Amino acid sequence: MASHTHRHVETYNGFVGMGFDRKTDENTIIYYLQKFSDDTLMKALAERMSDEELEEIFSLLTRLLKKHLSDSEYHRLFLKDNHP
């Protein structure tokens, strides 16, 4: 059974764009990241990105995870494991 979910991109029918209001911005980021993480799209992009671009994305995501999640949240929400 899959442990990851990507339902927002399939169900969200609101405005997609930045700067309208905070809730729309949040929904837009979720929508874009779920579209971005599509397996077919990522395979095409990853093969074309430079080493620097790959590192830039990895560094940004790692920094956000460290800043906004506790250790237990990181394990539960990101790694999807049962770490205490």
PAVO-181242 format. One record per atom (N, C-alpha, C): atom name; x, y, z. Coordinates in steps of 0.05 Angstrom, whole numbers, plus 5000, padded with zeros to 4 digits. Atoms other than C-alpha are relative to their C-alpha. Layout:
// PAVO-181242
{atom:CA c1:X c2:Y c3:Z}
...
END
This chain:
// PAVO-181242
{atom:N c1:5017 c2:4976 c3:5000}
{atom:CA c1:5000 c2:5000 c3:5000}
{atom:C c1:5018 c2:5025 c3:5000}
{atom:N c1:4985 c2:4975 c3:5001}
{atom:CA c1:5026 c2:5069 c3:4982}
{atom:C c1:4997 c2:5017 c3:5025}
{atom:N c1:5002 c2:4983 c3:4976}
{atom:CA c1:5043 c2:5115 c3:5039}
{atom:C c1:5000 c2:5029 c3:4994}
{atom:N c1:5001 c2:4972 c3:5008}
{atom:CA c1:5046 c2:5180 c3:5000}
{atom:C c1:4974 c2:5007 c3:4987}
{atom:N c1:5025 c2:4991 c3:5011}
{atom:CA c1:4986 c2:5220 c3:4980}
{atom:C c1:5005 c2:5025 c3:4983}
{atom:N c1:4999 c2:4977 c3:5017}
{atom:CA c1:4977 c2:5271 c3:4925}
{atom:C c1:4971 c2:5007 c3:4990}
{atom:N c1:5028 c2:4996 c3:5008}
{atom:CA c1:4902 c2:5285 c3:4926}
{atom:C c1:4994 c2:5029 c3:4994}
{atom:N c1:5006 c2:4972 c3:5003}
{atom:CA c1:4904 c2:5361 c3:4929}
{atom:C c1:4999 c2:5008 c3:4970}
{atom:N c1:4998 c2:4993 c3:5028}
{atom:CA c1:4925 c2:5368 c3:4856}
{atom:C c1:4976 c2:4988 c3:4984}
{atom:N c1:5023 c2:5013 c3:5014}
{atom:CA c1:4867 c2:5322 c3:4836}
{atom:C c1:4973 c2:5012 c3:5008}
{atom:N c1:5026 c2:4990 c3:4990}
{atom:CA c1:4813 c2:5357 c3:4877}
{atom:C c1:4998 c2:5030 c3:5002}
{atom:N c1:5001 c2:4971 c3:4997}
{atom:CA c1:4832 c2:5430 c3:4883}
{atom:C c1:4989 c2:5013 c3:4974}
{atom:N c1:5012 c2:4987 c3:5024}
{atom:CA c1:4790 c2:5474 c3:4837}
{atom:C c1:5000 c2:5031 c3:5004}
{atom:N c1:4998 c2:4971 c3:4996}
{atom:CA c1:4809 c2:5543 c3:4863}
{atom:C c1:5020 c2:5013 c3:4982}
{atom:N c1:4980 c2:4985 c3:5015}
{atom:CA c1:4853 c2:5597 c3:4834}
{atom:C c1:5028 c2:4990 c3:5006}
{atom:N c1:4972 c2:5008 c3:4997}
{atom:CA c1:4925 c2:5577 c3:4822}
{atom:C c1:5017 c2:5024 c3:4992}
{atom:N c1:4983 c2:4976 c3:5005}
{atom:CA c1:4971 c2:5637 c3:4829}
{atom:C c1:5008 c2:5012 c3:5027}
{atom:N c1:4989 c2:4989 c3:4975}
{atom:CA c1:5011 c2:5676 c3:4880}
{atom:C c1:4991 c2:5029 c3:5003}
{atom:N c1:5004 c2:4972 c3:4994}
{atom:CA c1:4995 c2:5742 c3:4914}
{atom:C c1:4971 c2:5008 c3:5005}
{atom:N c1:5028 c2:4993 c3:4996}
{atom:CA c1:4919 c2:5739 c3:4920}
{atom:C c1:4994 c2:5001 c3:5030}
{atom:N c1:5003 c2:5001 c3:4971}
{atom:CA c1:4916 c2:5718 c3:4993}
{atom:C c1:5016 c2:4976 c3:5010}
{atom:N c1:4983 c2:5021 c3:4988}
{atom:CA c1:4953 c2:5672 c3:5041}
{atom:C c1:4990 c2:4972 c3:4993}
{atom:N c1:5011 c2:5027 c3:5004}
{atom:CA c1:4905 c2:5612 c3:5033}
{atom:C c1:5004 c2:4992 c3:4970}
{atom:N c1:4996 c2:5007 c3:5029}
{atom:CA c1:4909 c2:5616 c3:4956}
{atom:C c1:5030 c2:4994 c3:4995}
{atom:N c1:4971 c2:5005 c3:5003}
{atom:CA c1:4985 c2:5621 c3:4961}
{atom:C c1:5007 c2:4972 c3:5010}
{atom:N c1:4995 c2:5027 c3:4989}
{atom:CA c1:4987 c2:5558 c3:5005}
{atom:C c1:4990 c2:4979 c3:4981}
{atom:N c1:5012 c2:5020 c3:5018}
{atom:CA c1:4940 c2:5520 c3:4958}
{atom:C c1:5016 c2:4999 c3:4974}
{atom:N c1:4984 c2:5000 c3:5024}
{atom:CA c1:4982 c2:5542 c3:4898}
{atom:C c1:5026 c2:4986 c3:5003}
{atom:N c1:4974 c2:5014 c3:4995}
{atom:CA c1:5047 c2:5517 c3:4929}
{atom:C c1:4995 c2:4970 c3:5001}
{atom:N c1:5006 c2:5029 c3:4998}
{atom:CA c1:5015 c2:5450 c3:4946}
{atom:C c1:4995 c2:4989 c3:4972}
{atom:N c1:5007 c2:5008 c3:5027}
{atom:CA c1:4986 c2:5446 c3:4875}
{atom:C c1:5025 c2:4997 c3:4983}
{atom:N c1:4976 c2:5000 c3:5017}
{atom:CA c1:5052 c2:5464 c3:4841}
{atom:C c1:5019 c2:4977 c3:5008}
{atom:N c1:4982 c2:5021 c3:4991}
{atom:CA c1:5094 c2:5417 c3:4884}
{atom:C c1:4990 c2:4972 c3:4993}
{atom:N c1:5011 c2:5026 c3:5008}
{atom:CA c1:5047 c2:5359 c3:4871}
{atom:C c1:5002 c2:4996 c3:4970}
{atom:N c1:4996 c2:5002 c3:5029}
{atom:CA c1:5048 c2:5373 c3:4796}
{atom:C c1:5029 c2:4995 c3:4994}
{atom:N c1:4971 c2:5002 c3:5005}
{atom:CA c1:5123 c2:5381 c3:4799}
{atom:C c1:5011 c2:4973 c3:5007}
{atom:N c1:4990 c2:5026 c3:4991}
{atom:CA c1:5133 c2:5315 c3:4835}
{atom:C c1:4989 c2:4976 c3:4984}
{atom:N c1:5010 c2:5021 c3:5018}
{atom:CA c1:5096 c2:5275 c3:4781}
{atom:C c1:5024 c2:4983 c3:4990}
{atom:N c1:4977 c2:5017 c3:5008}
{atom:CA c1:5141 c2:5215 c3:4764}
{atom:C c1:5010 c2:5005 c3:4972}
{atom:N c1:4992 c2:4996 c3:5028}
{atom:CA c1:5140 c2:5227 c3:4689}
{atom:C c1:5014 c2:5027 c3:4996}
{atom:N c1:4988 c2:4973 c3:5002}
{atom:CA c1:5154 c2:5301 c3:4695}
{atom:C c1:5028 c2:5001 c3:5013}
{atom:N c1:4974 c2:4999 c3:4986}
{atom:CA c1:5210 c2:5292 c3:4746}
{atom:C c1:5021 c2:4984 c3:4986}
{atom:N c1:4980 c2:5015 c3:5015}
{atom:CA c1:5244 c2:5239 c3:4704}
{atom:C c1:5011 c2:5017 c3:4977}
{atom:N c1:4991 c2:4983 c3:5022}
{atom:CA c1:5246 c2:5286 c3:4645}
{atom:C c1:5017 c2:5024 c3:5010}
{atom:N c1:4986 c2:4977 c3:4989}
{atom:CA c1:5268 c2:5346 c3:4687}
{atom:C c1:5027 c2:4992 c3:5012}
{atom:N c1:4975 c2:5008 c3:4986}
{atom:CA c1:5320 c2:5310 c3:4730}
{atom:C c1:5023 c2:4994 c3:4981}
{atom:N c1:4980 c2:5007 c3:5020}
{atom:CA c1:5356 c2:5284 c3:4669}
{atom:C c1:5012 c2:5025 c3:4987}
{atom:N c1:4992 c2:4976 c3:5014}
{atom:CA c1:5361 c2:5355 c3:4641}
{atom:C c1:5013 c2:5021 c3:5018}
{atom:N c1:4990 c2:4979 c3:4981}
{atom:CA c1:5379 c2:5394 c3:4704}
{atom:C c1:5030 c2:4996 c3:5004}
{atom:N c1:4971 c2:5001 c3:4994}
{atom:CA c1:5451 c2:5412 c3:4719}
{atom:C c1:5004 c2:4990 c3:5028}
{atom:N c1:4993 c2:5008 c3:4973}
{atom:CA c1:5487 c2:5387 c3:4781}
{atom:C c1:4993 c2:5022 c3:5020}
{atom:N c1:5006 c2:4978 c3:4983}
{atom:CA c1:5479 c2:5456 c3:4810}
{atom:C c1:4970 c2:5003 c3:5005}
{atom:N c1:5029 c2:4999 c3:4997}
{atom:CA c1:5404 c2:5456 c3:4798}
{atom:C c1:4989 c2:4978 c3:5018}
{atom:N c1:5008 c2:5022 c3:4982}
{atom:CA c1:5396 c2:5388 c3:4831}
{atom:C c1:5007 c2:5007 c3:5029}
{atom:N c1:4991 c2:4993 c3:4973}
{atom:CA c1:5436 c2:5412 c3:4891}
{atom:C c1:4984 c2:5023 c3:5012}
{atom:N c1:5016 c2:4977 c3:4991}
{atom:CA c1:5396 c2:5477 c3:4895}
{atom:C c1:4973 c2:4990 c3:5010}
{atom:N c1:5026 c2:5010 c3:4991}
{atom:CA c1:5330 c2:5440 c3:4899}
{atom:C c1:5003 c2:4983 c3:5025}
{atom:N c1:4995 c2:5017 c3:4976}
{atom:CA c1:5357 c2:5389 c3:4949}
{atom:C c1:5005 c2:5018 c3:5024}
{atom:N c1:4993 c2:4982 c3:4977}
{atom:CA c1:5386 c2:5445 c3:4993}
{atom:C c1:4975 c2:5016 c3:5010}
{atom:N c1:5024 c2:4985 c3:4992}
{atom:CA c1:5321 c2:5486 c3:4992}
{atom:C c1:4981 c2:4982 c3:5015}
{atom:N c1:5019 c2:5018 c3:4987}
{atom:CA c1:5278 c2:5426 c3:5010}
{atom:C c1:5010 c2:4991 c3:5028}
{atom:N c1:4988 c2:5008 c3:4975}
{atom:CA c1:5326 c2:5403 c3:5064}
{atom:C c1:4998 c2:5022 c3:5021}
{atom:N c1:5002 c2:4977 c3:4982}
{atom:CA c1:5329 c2:5473 c3:5094}
{atom:C c1:4972 c2:5004 c3:5011}
{atom:N c1:5028 c2:4996 c3:4992}
{atom:CA c1:5253 c2:5479 c3:5096}
{atom:C c1:4991 c2:4978 c3:5020}
{atom:N c1:5007 c2:5022 c3:4982}
{atom:CA c1:5245 c2:5410 c3:5128}
{atom:C c1:5012 c2:5005 c3:5028}
{atom:N c1:4986 c2:4996 c3:4975}
{atom:CA c1:5297 c2:5426 c3:5182}
{atom:C c1:4988 c2:5024 c3:5015}
{atom:N c1:5011 c2:4975 c3:4987}
{atom:CA c1:5266 c2:5495 c3:5196}
{atom:C c1:4972 c2:4996 c3:5011}
{atom:N c1:5029 c2:5001 c3:4994}
{atom:CA c1:5193 c2:5475 c3:5200}
{atom:C c1:4990 c2:4974 c3:5012}
{atom:N c1:5009 c2:5026 c3:4988}
{atom:CA c1:5190 c2:5403 c3:5225}
{atom:C c1:5018 c2:4992 c3:5023}
{atom:N c1:4984 c2:5012 c3:4979}
{atom:CA c1:5212 c2:5372 c3:5290}
{atom:C c1:5011 c2:4974 c3:4990}
{atom:N c1:4988 c2:5026 c3:5008}
{atom:CA c1:5253 c2:5308 c3:5287}
{atom:C c1:4978 c2:4979 c3:4996}
{atom:N c1:5021 c2:5021 c3:5002}
{atom:CA c1:5191 c2:5265 c3:5300}
{atom:C c1:4982 c2:5006 c3:4976}
{atom:N c1:5017 c2:4993 c3:5023}
{atom:CA c1:5150 c2:5303 c3:5248}
{atom:C c1:5014 c2:4993 c3:4974}
{atom:N c1:4984 c2:5007 c3:5024}
{atom:CA c1:5206 c2:5294 c3:5197}
{atom:C c1:4998 c2:4971 c3:4994}
{atom:N c1:5002 c2:5029 c3:5004}
{atom:CA c1:5205 c2:5219 c3:5208}
{atom:C c1:4972 c2:4991 c3:4993}
{atom:N c1:5027 c2:5008 c3:5004}
{atom:CA c1:5130 c2:5213 c3:5210}
{atom:C c1:4988 c2:5011 c3:4974}
{atom:N c1:5013 c2:4988 c3:5023}
{atom:CA c1:5110 c2:5262 c3:5155}
{atom:C c1:5016 c2:4998 c3:4974}
{atom:N c1:4984 c2:5001 c3:5024}
{atom:CA c1:5169 c2:5261 c3:5107}
{atom:C c1:5011 c2:4972 c3:4994}
{atom:N c1:4989 c2:5026 c3:5005}
{atom:CA c1:5203 c2:5194 c3:5116}
{atom:C c1:4979 c2:4978 c3:5001}
{atom:N c1:5022 c2:5020 c3:4997}
{atom:CA c1:5138 c2:5158 c3:5133}
{atom:C c1:5009 c2:4976 c3:5015}
{atom:N c1:4992 c2:5022 c3:4983}
{atom:CA c1:5170 c2:5116 c3:5186}
{atom:C c1:4990 c2:5004 c3:5029}
{atom:N c1:5010 c2:4999 c3:4973}
{atom:CA c1:5154 c2:5102 c3:5259}
{atom:C c1:5021 c2:5007 c3:5020}
{atom:N c1:4979 c2:4991 c3:4982}
{atom:CA c1:5215 c2:5135 c3:5289}
{atom:C c1:4988 c2:5014 c3:5024}
{atom:N c1:5012 c2:4987 c3:4976}
{atom:CA c1:5200 c2:5157 c3:5361}
{atom:C c1:5004 c2:5030 c3:5001}
END
